[in-house]
Amino acid sequence: MTAAQGAFAAVAPPVPAWRCRWCGGPDGTIVLDLGEQPAADHFPRPGDPPDPRYSLRMVLCAACGLAQLEADPTGAEEPRGLEPAALVAQTGQAVADLAAGGFAHPGAVVDEHPSPHGGSWLPSLAARGMLPRADGPVDLLVDSLGMMHEPDQRTALVARASRLAPAGVLALHVHPLSTILRDGTWNALRHGHFAYYSVTWLTAAAQDAGLVPVGLWHYGLYGGTVVLAFARAGSTLAAGVPAQGVPGLAAELAAEAAAGVADPASVRALQRQVSRSTAALRAWLDEHGAGTIGYGAASRAVALLAAAGVTRRDLAAVVDASPAKEGRAMPGGEPGDRVPILAPSQLAMLRPDHVLLFVPDLLDEVRRAYPQVEARGGRWVIAEPVPVDAEPDA
């Protein structure tokens, strides 16, 4: 059986050689198993040989509660994506929130860890008078969706903590496990994404690295992301936290406990969502496939299409704004049967009846950019967790 057919009903513990990427513990539970999947960061030419496939599984550590990628034999680097308007807007708001919290002020020294998800916070921070510096201690260190790409999570967090000046702040922007569980976005699991953080885990791990939370903000990107600000324990910033703690943090921790972010049985609900969403996509394409294209050759679309067995016979093409992906194809298909990736300029020629959108956050942006889709009677369809037509006034 395949993941698309609802296999892996009995989920086994990881192999004995497994070790947690944070605490080194040997005990964990496989909570999500997508079987053999193509590497989501390698986009082949349409006629290239068949893509190799690799085991793709999420493990929940029994000792520290970190949800993580079991193994990654692919060794490839994720191609840097173009920065969507939704991410630009959130960056601006996050920088404003850091400034309002007193963590981003003129004359302070700032640096950031790069992320393959596109965009940089440095221009917005520099516009507020902060001074970028690539080495040495900094007053603010930003990491937006970057640390999850580090295989050794302890080394990654300790290294970030070591960059902080005595009164420095680490701002971590993450897509929390609680959001993934609530929305059933099982295809957030991919090679190269080594950790899936809960706020509960991050606050405990930060304390282990000598840091304490001093700020928490929520945003709407990807269904819900958070920025957590940490300062050195014993610093003036840490001492300035209200007696009742960081506003909103206690409620967040309580909500995560209720969601079961450290409970294998709760996290395993993602496995059931695999069958639901792939079956729904398969059924939708069987009914509407003719005249349908996709938009957004994102890594999250790779597992979805592969698990649903989607080929060029089901989906004529996927349009993507990244020039690096133009002329290539979605991973996972056979030569001649792969779904090709086309430039947005091809939309006018294709005249699709439906456009399956694989990154829901792009809906407003693509509607503004390509009004001809709906002007000619086409419909935007949000592809996940199950295909749903976008409302005309969305």
C-alpha positions as CSV (number, residue, x, y, z in Angstrom):
1,M,0.0,0.0,0.0
2,T,1.0,3.7,-0.4
3,A,0.3,6.6,1.9
4,A,-2.4,7.7,-0.5
5,Q,-4.2,4.5,0.0
6,G,-4.2,4.9,3.8
7,A,-1.4,2.6,4.6
8,F,0.8,2.6,7.8
9,A,-2.2,1.8,10.0
10,A,0.2,0.3,12.5
11,V,2.9,2.9,13.2
12,A,6.1,1.4,14.6
13,P,8.8,3.1,16.7
14,P,11.9,4.3,14.8
15,V,14.9,2.0,14.2
16,P,17.1,1.5,17.3
17,A,19.9,3.6,15.7
18,W,17.7,6.7,15.8
19,R,18.7,9.6,18.1
20,C,16.8,12.8,18.9
21,R,18.2,15.9,17.1
22,W,18.0,17.8,20.3
23,C,18.4,15.7,23.4
24,G,20.1,12.6,21.9
25,G,17.5,10.3,23.4
26,P,16.9,6.9,21.6
27,D,13.2,6.6,22.2
28,G,10.5,8.1,20.0
29,T,7.4,7.2,18.0
30,I,6.8,7.5,14.3
31,V,3.7,9.7,14.1
32,L,3.6,10.4,10.3
33,D,4.9,8.1,7.6
34,L,4.7,9.2,4.0
35,G,6.4,6.1,2.6
36,E,8.9,6.6,-0.2
37,Q,8.9,10.2,-1.6
38,P,11.0,12.1,-4.2
39,A,13.3,14.8,-2.9
40,A,11.2,17.9,-2.8
41,D,14.1,20.2,-3.5
42,H,15.1,18.6,-6.8
43,F,13.1,19.7,-9.9
44,P,14.0,17.4,-12.8
45,R,13.8,18.1,-16.5
46,P,10.7,16.5,-18.0
47,G,12.7,13.8,-19.8
48,D,15.2,13.0,-17.0
49,P,15.4,9.4,-15.6
50,P,12.9,8.5,-12.9
51,D,13.5,10.3,-9.6
52,P,14.9,8.3,-6.7
53,R,12.6,8.0,-3.7
54,Y,13.4,8.1,0.0
55,S,11.7,7.3,3.2
56,L,9.9,10.3,4.7
57,R,8.8,10.0,8.3
58,M,8.2,12.3,11.3
59,V,9.3,11.1,14.8
60,L,8.1,12.5,18.1
61,C,10.8,12.3,20.8
62,A,9.6,10.6,24.0
63,A,12.0,12.5,26.2
64,C,11.9,16.1,25.0
65,G,8.8,16.2,22.7
66,L,10.5,17.5,19.6
67,A,8.7,16.5,16.4
68,Q,11.4,15.9,13.8
69,L,12.5,14.3,10.5
70,E,13.7,10.8,11.1
71,A,16.3,10.8,8.4
72,D,17.3,12.7,5.3
73,P,19.4,10.8,2.8
74,T,18.8,13.4,0.0
75,G,21.6,15.8,0.9
76,A,20.3,18.5,-1.4
77,E,19.7,22.2,-0.6
78,E,16.3,23.7,-0.9
79,P,16.1,26.2,-3.7
80,R,15.6,29.7,-2.5
81,G,12.0,30.8,-3.2
82,L,10.8,34.2,-4.3
83,E,9.4,36.3,-1.5
84,P,5.5,36.3,-1.7
85,A,3.6,39.5,-0.8
86,A,2.1,37.8,2.3
87,L,5.6,37.1,3.7
88,V,6.7,40.7,2.9
89,A,3.6,42.0,4.8
90,Q,4.3,39.8,7.8
91,T,8.0,40.8,7.9
92,G,7.0,44.4,8.2
93,Q,4.5,43.7,11.0
94,A,7.0,41.6,12.9
95,V,9.7,44.2,12.7
96,A,7.1,46.8,13.9
97,D,6.2,44.5,16.8
98,L,9.9,44.0,17.8
99,A,10.4,47.7,17.7
100,A,7.3,48.3,19.9
101,G,8.7,45.7,22.3
102,G,11.9,47.6,22.6
103,F,14.0,45.0,20.8
104,A,14.7,46.8,17.5
105,H,15.9,50.4,18.0
106,P,18.2,52.8,16.2
107,G,21.9,52.2,16.7
108,A,21.5,48.5,17.7
109,V,23.5,45.9,15.9
110,V,21.5,43.2,14.0
111,D,22.1,40.1,12.0
112,E,19.9,37.3,10.6
113,H,20.3,33.6,9.8
114,P,19.4,33.0,6.1
115,S,16.3,31.0,5.1
116,P,15.5,29.3,1.8
117,H,11.9,30.5,2.2
118,G,12.7,33.9,0.7
119,G,13.1,37.4,1.9
120,S,15.2,39.2,4.5
121,W,14.3,41.2,7.5
122,L,17.5,43.3,7.4
123,P,16.2,46.0,5.1
124,S,13.2,46.7,7.3
125,L,15.5,46.7,10.4
126,A,18.0,48.9,8.8
127,A,15.2,51.4,7.9
128,R,14.7,51.7,11.6
129,G,18.3,52.7,12.2
130,M,19.7,49.3,13.1
131,L,23.2,48.3,12.0
132,P,23.7,45.0,10.2
133,R,26.8,43.0,11.2
134,A,27.7,39.5,10.0
135,D,29.9,38.4,12.9
136,G,30.4,39.1,16.6
137,P,27.8,39.8,19.3
138,V,24.6,41.4,18.2
139,D,21.7,43.2,19.9
140,L,19.1,41.4,17.8
141,L,19.5,38.1,15.9
142,V,16.6,37.2,13.6
143,D,15.8,33.7,12.3
144,S,12.7,33.4,10.0
145,L,11.9,29.8,9.2
146,G,15.7,29.0,9.1
147,M,16.5,26.9,12.2
148,M,14.3,24.0,11.0
149,H,16.8,23.4,8.2
150,E,19.5,22.5,10.7
151,P,20.1,18.7,11.2
152,D,21.7,19.2,14.6
153,Q,19.1,21.2,16.6
154,R,21.1,21.6,19.8
155,T,24.1,22.9,17.9
156,A,21.9,25.3,15.9
157,L,20.1,26.8,19.0
158,V,23.3,27.1,21.1
159,A,25.1,28.8,18.2
160,R,22.3,31.3,17.9
161,A,22.3,32.0,21.6
162,S,26.1,32.5,21.6
163,R,25.7,35.4,19.1
164,L,23.8,37.5,21.6
165,A,25.2,40.5,23.3
166,P,24.6,40.6,27.1
167,A,21.3,42.4,26.5
168,G,20.7,40.8,23.1
169,V,17.5,39.2,21.7
170,L,17.0,36.2,19.5
171,A,13.8,36.4,17.4
172,L,12.6,33.1,16.1
173,H,9.9,33.0,13.5
174,V,8.4,29.5,13.3
175,H,5.4,27.6,11.8
176,P,4.3,25.8,15.0
177,L,3.3,22.2,15.2
178,S,-0.1,23.3,16.7
179,T,-1.0,25.0,13.4
180,I,0.1,22.0,11.4
181,L,-2.1,19.7,13.6
182,R,-5.1,22.1,13.5
183,D,-5.0,22.5,9.7
184,G,-4.0,18.9,9.0
185,T,-1.1,20.1,6.8
186,W,0.8,16.8,6.8
187,N,2.7,17.9,3.7
188,A,4.7,20.3,5.8
189,L,6.8,17.2,6.4
190,R,9.6,17.1,3.8
191,H,13.3,16.3,3.5
192,G,15.5,19.2,4.6
193,H,12.9,20.3,7.2
194,F,14.5,18.7,10.3
195,A,12.3,20.0,13.1
196,Y,8.6,20.9,13.7
197,Y,8.4,23.1,16.7
198,S,5.8,23.6,19.4
199,V,6.0,26.8,21.5
200,T,6.2,24.4,24.4
201,W,9.3,22.7,23.1
202,L,11.0,26.0,22.1
203,T,10.6,27.6,25.5
204,A,12.0,24.5,27.2
205,A,14.9,24.1,24.8
206,A,15.7,27.9,25.0
207,Q,15.9,27.6,28.8
208,D,18.3,24.7,28.3
209,A,20.4,27.0,26.1
210,G,20.4,29.8,28.8
211,L,17.6,31.8,27.3
212,V,14.2,32.9,28.5
213,P,11.1,34.2,26.6
214,V,10.5,38.0,26.5
215,G,8.0,38.3,23.7
216,L,5.4,36.4,21.6
217,W,3.5,37.5,18.6
218,H,1.0,35.7,16.3
219,Y,0.6,36.1,12.5
220,G,-1.6,34.6,9.8
221,L,1.0,33.3,7.4
222,Y,0.7,29.6,6.5
223,G,-2.4,29.3,8.7
224,G,-0.6,30.7,11.7
225,T,3.0,31.4,12.6
226,V,4.6,32.9,15.7
227,V,7.6,35.0,16.5
228,L,9.2,34.2,19.9
229,A,11.8,36.6,21.3
230,F,14.3,35.2,23.8
231,A,16.9,37.0,25.9
232,R,19.7,35.7,28.1
233,A,18.6,34.5,31.5
234,G,19.5,37.1,34.1
235,S,19.7,39.9,31.6
236,T,18.0,43.3,32.1
237,L,15.5,42.3,29.4
238,A,14.7,39.1,31.2
239,A,14.2,40.9,34.5
240,G,11.8,43.3,32.8
241,V,9.3,40.5,31.9
242,P,6.0,41.0,33.9
243,A,5.6,38.8,37.0
244,Q,2.7,37.0,35.2
245,G,5.1,36.2,32.3
246,V,5.2,37.1,28.7
247,P,1.7,38.2,27.6
248,G,-0.1,35.4,25.7
249,L,2.5,32.7,26.5
250,A,0.6,30.9,29.2
251,A,-2.5,30.7,27.0
252,E,-0.4,29.4,24.1
253,L,1.1,26.7,26.3
254,A,-2.3,25.7,27.6
255,A,-3.7,25.5,24.1
256,E,-0.8,23.4,22.9
257,A,-1.3,21.0,25.9
258,A,-4.9,20.7,24.9
259,A,-3.9,20.0,21.3
260,G,-1.6,17.3,22.4
261,V,1.6,18.6,20.7
262,A,3.7,16.1,22.8
263,D,1.2,13.2,22.6
264,P,2.0,10.7,19.8
265,A,-1.7,9.7,19.6
266,S,-2.7,13.4,18.9
267,V,0.1,14.1,16.4
268,R,-0.7,10.9,14.6
269,A,-3.9,12.5,13.4
270,L,-1.8,13.8,10.6
271,Q,-1.6,10.3,9.2
272,R,-5.3,10.1,8.9
273,Q,-5.3,13.4,7.0
274,V,-3.0,12.0,4.4
275,S,-5.7,9.6,3.1
276,R,-8.4,12.3,3.4
277,S,-6.6,15.0,1.4
278,T,-5.1,12.7,-1.2
279,A,-8.3,11.0,-1.9
280,A,-10.1,14.3,-2.1
281,L,-7.5,15.7,-4.6
282,R,-7.7,12.5,-6.6
283,A,-11.5,12.6,-6.8
284,W,-11.5,16.3,-7.7
285,L,-9.0,15.8,-10.5
286,D,-10.9,12.9,-11.9
287,E,-13.9,15.2,-12.2
288,H,-12.3,18.5,-13.2
289,G,-8.8,17.5,-14.5
290,A,-9.3,18.6,-18.1
291,G,-8.5,22.3,-18.4
292,T,-6.8,22.4,-14.9
293,I,-3.3,23.7,-14.1
294,G,-1.6,24.3,-10.8
295,Y,0.0,27.3,-9.3
296,G,3.0,27.2,-7.0
297,A,5.7,24.6,-7.4
298,A,6.3,24.6,-3.7
299,S,7.9,21.8,-1.7
300,R,4.6,21.1,0.1
301,A,3.0,20.4,-3.3
302,V,5.5,17.6,-4.1
303,A,4.4,15.2,-1.5
304,L,0.7,16.0,-2.1
305,L,1.0,15.3,-5.9
306,A,3.2,12.2,-5.4
307,A,1.0,10.7,-2.7
308,A,-2.1,11.3,-4.9
309,G,-0.4,9.8,-7.9
310,V,-0.9,12.9,-10.0
311,T,0.7,13.0,-13.5
312,R,0.5,15.1,-16.6
313,R,-2.6,13.2,-17.5
314,D,-4.3,14.8,-14.5
315,L,-2.7,18.2,-14.3
316,A,-1.5,19.9,-17.5
317,A,1.2,22.0,-15.8
318,V,2.1,24.0,-12.7
319,V,2.9,27.7,-13.0
320,D,5.6,29.1,-10.8
321,A,7.1,32.6,-10.6
322,S,10.6,31.3,-9.9
323,P,12.8,31.6,-13.0
324,A,15.0,28.7,-11.7
325,K,12.1,26.3,-11.9
326,E,10.9,27.3,-15.4
327,G,11.3,24.5,-17.9
328,R,11.6,21.8,-15.2
329,A,9.0,19.5,-13.8
330,M,7.4,18.5,-10.5
331,P,9.4,15.7,-8.8
332,G,8.1,12.1,-8.6
333,G,6.8,11.3,-12.1
334,E,8.1,9.1,-14.9
335,P,9.9,10.6,-17.9
336,G,7.4,12.0,-20.3
337,D,4.6,11.9,-17.7
338,R,5.9,14.5,-15.3
339,V,3.9,17.7,-14.6
340,P,5.8,20.5,-16.3
341,I,6.6,23.8,-14.6
342,L,5.8,26.9,-16.7
343,A,6.3,30.6,-16.3
344,P,3.4,32.8,-15.3
345,S,3.5,34.3,-18.8
346,Q,2.0,31.0,-20.0
347,L,-1.3,31.6,-18.1
348,A,-2.8,33.7,-20.9
349,M,-2.2,31.0,-23.5
350,L,-3.4,28.1,-21.3
351,R,-6.8,29.7,-20.5
352,P,-7.4,27.2,-17.6
353,D,-10.9,26.4,-16.4
354,H,-9.4,25.8,-12.9
355,V,-6.2,26.8,-11.2
356,L,-5.2,24.6,-8.2
357,L,-3.4,26.8,-5.8
358,F,-0.9,24.9,-3.7
359,V,0.1,27.8,-1.4
360,P,-3.2,29.3,0.0
361,D,-1.4,32.4,1.3
362,L,-0.9,33.5,-2.3
363,L,-4.6,33.7,-3.2
364,D,-5.0,37.5,-2.9
365,E,-1.7,38.1,-4.6
366,V,-2.3,35.9,-7.6
367,R,-5.8,37.2,-8.1
368,R,-4.5,40.7,-8.4
369,A,-1.6,39.6,-10.7
370,Y,-3.7,37.4,-13.0
371,P,-7.2,38.8,-13.3
372,Q,-7.6,37.2,-16.7
373,V,-8.1,33.8,-15.0
374,E,-11.5,34.8,-13.6
375,A,-12.3,37.3,-16.3
376,R,-12.4,34.3,-18.8
377,G,-14.5,32.2,-16.5
378,G,-11.8,30.3,-14.7
379,R,-11.8,29.5,-11.0
380,W,-9.0,29.5,-8.4
381,V,-9.2,26.4,-6.3
382,I,-7.4,26.0,-3.0
383,A,-5.8,22.6,-3.2
384,E,-5.4,21.7,0.5
385,P,-6.3,20.2,2.8
386,V,-9.0,19.4,0.3
387,P,-9.8,21.2,-3.0
388,V,-12.2,24.1,-2.4
389,D,-13.3,26.8,-4.9
390,A,-12.2,30.3,-3.8
391,E,-15.2,32.5,-3.1
392,P,-15.6,35.2,-5.8
393,D,-15.2,38.0,-3.3
394,A,-12.4,36.4,-1.3
